[in-house]
């Protein structure tokens, strides 16, 4: 039997009246990142009692002129997973 690897994750329970916007703001994550992390389509509703895994948070960093996405995050895929987008420009706060 294969030994399971347990990763530490943050899981929240959607409360009555919680909106996606409220959850994302409180957790400091984008809606896209939250939905990707939970494999939810953009039209899937959230409901009270639903368990949601929060995407990895990473450290906040403000992009400086000359910075490179891959140098900061290791890959485009990791950048997108952490930030929920591929938008990268000086002055933008990102997770790395």
N, C-alpha and C positions, 0 to 999 in steps of 0.2 A: 504494500500500500504506500502511495506517495505521501510524503509529509506536506501538509498545507502551509503556505506562507501567509501569515496574517500581517496586513499592512495597517498602520494607524490611519484612520480617516475620520473626518467630521461628518456626522450624520445628523440631520435635523428632521423633526416631525412637523409637517405642515399643520398649522392650527386653524381653527374656524375663523374665517375672515382674512387670513393671510393672503396677500397677493404675491405674485411672482416678483413684482417690483420691490415690495417690502422685504422679501427674503433676500433678493440680490443686494439691496442696499445694506441690510444688516450684516450680511456675510462678506460684503465688499467683493462680489464676483459679478461677472456679466451674465445676462440672461442666456446668451449663446453658450458660454462655458458651462453654466448650470445644466442646460438641456443636453449638451453633448456628453457631459459626465454621467448623466442619468439615462442616456439613450432615449430621450424624449423628442418627438417631432415638435416643430414650432406650433402646431395646433393642439397638441395634447394638453388637456386641462390638468391643473393641480387641484387636489382635493384634500380636505381635512383628514388627518391621519396618515397621509402619504409620507413615506420615508424618502428623503433626498440625500444623496451623497454630495458633499460640497467639493468642488474642484480644488486641487492643490493651490495653496495661496501664494507661495513664493515670497520673495522680498520685493517691496516697492522700490522702484528706481525711476528717475526722470531721465528720459532719453536726451542725450547731448548731441550737438552737431558732430558728425563723424562716427557716431556709434554704429555698430553693425548688429543686426538681430541675431545672427547665428553665433557671433562671438559672445554675446550676452547670454543667450539661452541654450546654445548647443545645436539647435535645429529649428526650422520653421514650424515643424509639427509640435515641438514642445512649447514654442512661443504661443502658437494658436491655442493649445490646450490650457495654458496658464492665463491667457488674456481674452480668449473667445473671439479673436479677430487677428488679422494679419496687418492691421493698421500700425505703422511704425514711422514716427516722425519726431524731430526734436521738440522737447517740451511735454511730450506725452508721458504720463505716469504708467508704467508697466510693471508686471510681476516677472521676476527672473528667478 
